[in-house]
Amino acid sequence: MGIDALRKTRALNRKRPAGAPQSQRGERQIVIPMTKEQYDDCWVHADKMRELVDRVLLDNPELFPPDLRDGYAFHGFGRPSQKRDGLRLRKIRPKAGGEAYHIRPSFVMSDMTGTTDELEHPLRLASFGVPYWVLTTIYGHTDMYWHRLVERIGRNRLVGTTVRDPRRLPAHLAADEHHVDGNGAKGYVATTAAAGGLLGIALTEKADDEHLTAAYGAFAAEARGVDPASAPETVNTDGWASTRNAFRAHFATLAVILCFLHGFLKIRDRCRKNRDLHTRVWDVYRAETAEEFRVRMAAFRAWFESGTWPQPVREMAEKLWNRSEEYAVACSYPGCHRTSNAVDRPMNRLTRVMYAGRGLHGHQASSQRRLRGWALLFNFRPFAKRSGEERKHQSRAHRLSEKQYSNNWLENLQISASLMGRQDAPAIR
């Protein structure tokens, strides 16, 4: 075949119909902090298990469904696992009656394909975009093993897993759309972030009102799954109307903050060497009150109009001061994101992961699960150590929730994903 031959790509229906809605097995699994030694010592002994479960229930009630918090009884064991040398999950049932749940020790992955000690290091590498064939070369298994492992992690609820306590849901958000390529077609990843972590990530084929409302609706539904009265105060966006409309459709009282950084960058990109201009724009940004912001913007406008500027620079400067009232809204919400940095930084990492994987592959549903799986790894992977300084928080999830169940970051993720991040998980039959 010559080098000028037409490229043939495999036909793929990215929109294949989803299966009928049904609960997943992981939604019925309660994950409790437990080492292999504790498992060997007390798993088959009801009295020791009750003592352990009582202690975990007292310290971490958010890991259990509400109907178990008023009393429970053990209800036998599940079937032996064929992957984990006969490991069997325990069954537990509400004391008042009802269907049973499973209890899973935290050192075992949800699909029984490995333990946290075995997978801690390779999944940390995967979170940085290391190709799966490299993981296969170093750690064994197959490329599809690692591919599916990340996808299975993405089945957990992103908000409910990262923030288990309703009181810790962030009041101030930042949102943007990341452009991606999937099998030759353009798509968008609707991304919601707060405190450096990712709380929403959804794949959509268009960036209009209809598609973005559905994409950001996944975050809204998960947030209300943690707290039915969830209503963030603000969201920072880059000015794209469909993004603003999508959040207003889900949160009626939400204040939309226009990103000042985007306004500055449009000026800087057309006049890169004028440092005095750059400094004066940021002097406006540093105003602490809305009134002071208006005064500084008026002073900047008077200074700018007294000079001679190229037409492209003038157009962007006029656009900046014409949106003064939109920028001034941020001064009424202390602690809000006035720039999009909170979402730009995670999206920068996502850009590198997408480049390393040469875009997305496969059906839209599976591609989205892989993105969500990467987002959870990103939230829970440990921060780099700082020389001579001990970090207060060990990961983004730790910073968001102010809680850590285990010193092993992957085990901490597994425990946080108890009931797949749901607060009202269905029982097994």
N, C-alpha and C positions, 0 to 999 in steps of 0.2 A: 504494500500500500504506500503510495507517495505521500510526501509531507503536505501536499495540498488537498488531501482527501478531506471530505466533509466530516466533521466531528459527529459521531453518533452517541446520543445519550439515551439512557434507559427511560422509557415512558413511565411516569409515576403520577398517580392520582393522590396529590397531597391532601385532598379533602374527602377521603374515604369516610363513609358514614360511621359515626361513633356508635359503640355498642349501647345496649339498653342500660340506663343508669342503675347501678347496683353498688352496694357497699363493698369495700375491699377488706381483705383479711387483716391487714395492718391496722385498720380502724378499730379493731376489736382486741388489739394487743396492748396491754399495759406494760410498759418497760420500767423496771425498777433497778436502781444502782446495785450491782452485784458482781463480785469477782468470781473467777473460776473456783477459787478455794472455798468461797462461801457457797457456791452452787454444789460442790461435792459434799460439803458438810451438812447442808440443811434442806436441799431441794426435795427429798423424799420424806422428810420428817415434818409432819403437820405442825407440831408445837413450835419447832424452830422457825419454820416458815411464817407462822402467825406472828411470832415475835418480831421478825424482820419486816414483814409487811406493815404491822402496826407502827413501827418506828418510821418507815418511809411515808406512810399515810399521814402521820402527825407532822413530819417535817416538810413534806412536799405534797399537799393534797391536790395541787393542780395537775398531777400526773394521773389521777384517778377520775373515772366518771362520777357524777354527783350521786348516783344511786348506790355507790359502794361506800360512800363516806359515812353512812348511817349504820354500817354493819355489813358483814360479809361472811360467807362460808366457802371453804374449798370444795371443789366439785370434780375431783379426779384429775386425770391427765389427758393430754391430746395424743395423737398418733406419733410414734417414734419418727424422728427425722432421718431420711436416708442419706442426707448430706453431712450431718454432724454426729455420726456414730451413735445413732439412737437417741439423741437428746429429745426430751419431751417437754412441751410447754404445760404448765399447770393451768387448771381451770378454776375460776373464782366466780361466785354468784352473790348477788345482793341478798342480805339477810331477810328482807321483806318479800323476797320472791322475785321472779323474773328470769330473763335469760342470762347465760354465763359469758364471761370474758376470759381471755387468755392472759397469763403472766409470762413475760419473757425476760431473761437476765440480760443486762445491758452489754455484756461482753460479746454477745452473738448478734450478727446482723439480721435484719428483718427477714431476709430471704434464706437464711441458714447457709449461705455460700461462703462464709468466712467469719473470723472474729475481729474485734476492733484492734487487737495487737497485731494481727497479720496485715490488716488493711490500712492502718494509720498512716504509714509513710507513703505508699503508692497513691492513696487518695489525696494526700496533701500535694503531691506532684501533679495529679490530675487537676486540682483546683487552679494551678498556674498554667494550664494548657499544655502540659507535656503529652505528646502523642501516645495513644494507647499501645502502639507497637513497641514503644520504648519501655512501657510498663511491663509488657509481655516478655521482652528480652531480659529485664532485670528480675522481675518477680514471678514469672511463669504465667500459667493459665493461657487464655487466648485474647485476641483483641476484642472480640465480642463480649467476653466476660467483663472487662472493664467498662466497655460501652454500656452494657445493660446495668451494671452496678450503679453507675451515676444516674441512669434513667430511673431506676427504682427509688433512689433517694429523692428524686424529683416528684414522686407521688405524694410526699408529705405536704401538708399545708405550710406555705412559706411564712405567713404571719404567725400562725398558732405555734409553730415549732420554734421560731426565733424569739417570740415574746409570749410566754405562757401566762403571765400576770396581766390582767386587764388594766391595772393601774399604771403599767409601764408602757402602754401604747403611746407612741410619740404624737405630740400635738402639732408638730410642724414637719411637713413633708417637702420633698423635691421630686419632680417628675419630668421625664423626657422620653423621646423615642430614639432607639438606636437602629440605624439602617443595616440590614443584613442581606446576604445572598443565600438562597436555598435552592439547589438544583437549577440554577440559572434564572430563577425568579426573584424579584425584589420583595423584601418584607420588612416589617418593623417590629422591634421588641419594645413594648410599652413598659417602661421601668419606673418603679416607685422606690425611693430611698429615704432613709432618715438615720442620723447619727452614724453615718459611714457604712451602714448595712443596707442590704436589699430586702424590701418587704413585698415587692410585687414585680413580677416579670412575666409578660404574656406576649405570645407571638401573634401577629395579625398581618394580613396581606395589604391593607390600606391604612392610611393615616387620616381618614375622614371622621366626621362626627360619629357615624354609626359604628364603625369598626373600633375606634378608640374607646367609645363608651362601653362596648362589650369587653375590651381588653382590660381597661382599668376597673371594670366591674368585678373581675376576679379578686383584685386586692380589696375592694370594698366589702365583698362577701366574706372573705377570710377575716378581715378586721372585725366585722360584726359577729363572726363566729367566736371570737375571743371576748368581745364586749358588744352585746346587741345595741347598746346606746352609743357606740363608737362614732365620734364626730370630730375629726381633726380640725384645728383652727385655721391653718394656712397650708397652701401648697405653692411652691415656687416653680414657675414654668418659663420657657424661653419666649413666650408670646404667640406660639402657634394656637390659633383659635380653637381648633378641635380638641386640643389637650385641655384647655380651660373649660370648654363646654362639657367634656366628659366628666371632669371632677365635679362640676356644678350639678350635673345630672344625678350624681350619687350622694353628694353632701351639700344640701341646700344652703347651709349656713357658712360654708367654707369661704375664706378670703383667698383670692388668687393673687400671688405676689409676682410681679414682673421682674425677671432677672436683669439686674443692672449690668452684670458682666457682659452680656450679649450686646447691650447698647455701647459699651466701651470698646469691645472688640471690633465692631463695625467701623468705628472711628479710627482705631489704631491701625487696622489693616489697610486703610487708605492714606495713612500719614504716619508711617512707622518711626521716623527719625525725629519727630517733634516731641521731645520729652516734656517740654513745658506744657503742651496741650494735654498730654497723658496725665500729668500730675494734677492739673486743674480739674479734669473730669473726676478723678478719684477724690479730690477735695470736696466735691459736691456729695459724693457717696457717703462720706464720713459724718454727715450731719446726723445729730441724735434725735431731733424732733422733726415732724412734718413741716412746721413753720420755718425752722432753720433750713430744711432741705429746699424749700421754695425760694428762700432768700439767696442761698448759695447758687441755685440754678439760674436765678435772674442775674446774679453777678457774673456768672460764667457766660451767659448769653450776651450780656453787654460787652464783656471783654472780647468774645469771639467775633461779634459783629463789627468791632472796631478795626479788625485786621482784614487781610486779603487771603482767601483760601481757595484751593481747587474746588470745583463744583461737586465732585463725589464726597469730599470731606464735609462741605457745607450741608449737603443733603442729610448725611448721617447725624450731624450735630443738631440740625433742626428737628430731626426725628426724636433725638434724645430729649430736648427740652419741651417738645410738644406732648410727650408722655410723662411729664413731671408728676401729674396727679396719680398715675398708675404706680410710679416708683415710690411716691410718698406714702402709699398705703402701708408699706412695710414698717414705717415708724410707729404705727399704732399697735404692732404685735411684737413685743420684746421676745427675743429668742427665735424668731422666724428666720428662714433662709432667704437672705437678700440677693444671693447669687445662686447659680445652679451647681456650684462646686460639689455639694453633697451627693448629687446624682452623676455628675461628670466623672468623678474619680472612679466609682465602680464601673461606669460604662467604659472608661479607659481600659480597665482590666478585661472587660468583656470583649473589647475590640481585639485585644491580643489573643484571647482564647479563640475567637472566631477566625482570626487570621491563621493561627496554628492548625485549626481544623479545616481550613479552606471553606468556611461557611457552614451552613446547615445541610444535613442529608436526611432523607427519609420523609415520612409523613409528618404533617404539621403537629399532630398530637404528640408523637414521640420526640420530635425536635423540641417542643415546648417543655416536655418533662426533662430532657437533658439540660435545657437552660435553667430550669428550676433546681435541678440537682446540683448544677454548678453553683447557683446562687446560695444554696444552703452550705455547700463546702466553703464558699467564700466567706459567709457569715461566721462560721464556727472554726475555721482554721486559725491556729495561734498566730499572734503578731510576732514579728521578728524581735529578737532580744535587743535591748539597748545597752550599750556599754556603760557600766557603772550606775545604772538606773533601773529600778524595779517598776514594772508597769502595774498600774492599778487594775487594769482590765486585761484579760488574756486574749480576747477575741472581740469581734464586732458584736456578736450575739451577747457576750458577757456585758459589754458596755450598754447595750439596749435593755437587757433584762435585769442587770445587776445581780444575776444568780448564775452559779456554776455547780453542776452536779458531780463532776468528775474532773480530775487533772488530765485525763486522756481526752483530747479534743474530740476525737471521733466517738468515743463513748458518751461524751457530753451531748453530742448531736443525737445519738441514738436515744438517750433518756429524754431529751427535749422533744423528740418525735413520738413520745408515748401517745397512743391512740391516733397516730399520724397527725398530731397537732390539733386534733379536734377537742372541743370541750364537751360535746354531747354525742359521743360515739355510740353506734348501735351495738347491741350485744349479739353474740353468736347464738345459733339455734341448737 
